[in-house]
Amino acid sequence: MGYRFTDLTRACHDDWRAYIEHDFVRGLGTGTLDEGAFRHYLQQDYLFLIHFARAYALAAYKSRTLADLRQAHEGLKAIVDVELGLHVGYCREWGISEAQLAALPEARATMAYTRYVLDTGNRGDLLDLHVALAPCLVGYGEIANWLNAQDSTVRGTTNPYDAWIAMYEGEEFQAAMQAELAWLDARLADVTPARFDELVEVFRDATRLEIDFWQMGLDRSL
């Protein structure tokens, strides 16, 4: 019997839970997160999306099958043609203009995670790249589901972050998350124990860097 994505989260249990249940995430759920911290996170997340698009371009280059090439192409198009525009619009609702986004300096936490993803993809294969990206693509969907399972989570207009939760609990993102899980499970099923250990290291590092990204938002650090 081969490995699955759940084996990665089980191997990195403490880090994964620290990421999913971070104080930043809890603040989103209760609506008590400092608005300045959220604005700082939103701005840095715009920069992350640009590098996320670059990662999909790298995934296209790393693809060995037409199916993987099409998947990477669709991911790149979704970010560049749709998601970045939606993010700019969402930032505008929070008083952040597109001109401000274009002039942003990158926080160290943003640089650390995005460059780690790109470096992992460059020195490894397509599976390495997907595993490095999984804390973002899979993690945000799991975070929305975790928040909805908490009694402390406030939904509706009384929570200023309700739209953020709705975005990642939505049908489109949840479908993308499930598609990514299916892709990962299919490929993890064939890896050797030694190769799995390498992927655990990638996943753990990426998860810890995502924890740092939340903390960067809380601290409003650059």
ABEGO torsion letter per residue (X at the ends): XBBBAAAAAAAAAAAAAAAAABAAAAAAAAGABBAAAAAAAAAAAAAAAAAAAAAAAAAAAABABAAAAAAAAAAAAAAAAAAAAAAAAAAAAAGBBAAAAAABBBBAAAAAAAAAAAAAAAABBAAAAAAAAAAAAAAAAAAAAAAAABAABBBEAABAAAAAAAAAABAAAAAAAAAAAAAAAAAAAABBAAAAAAAAAAAAAAAAAAAAAAAAAAAGBX
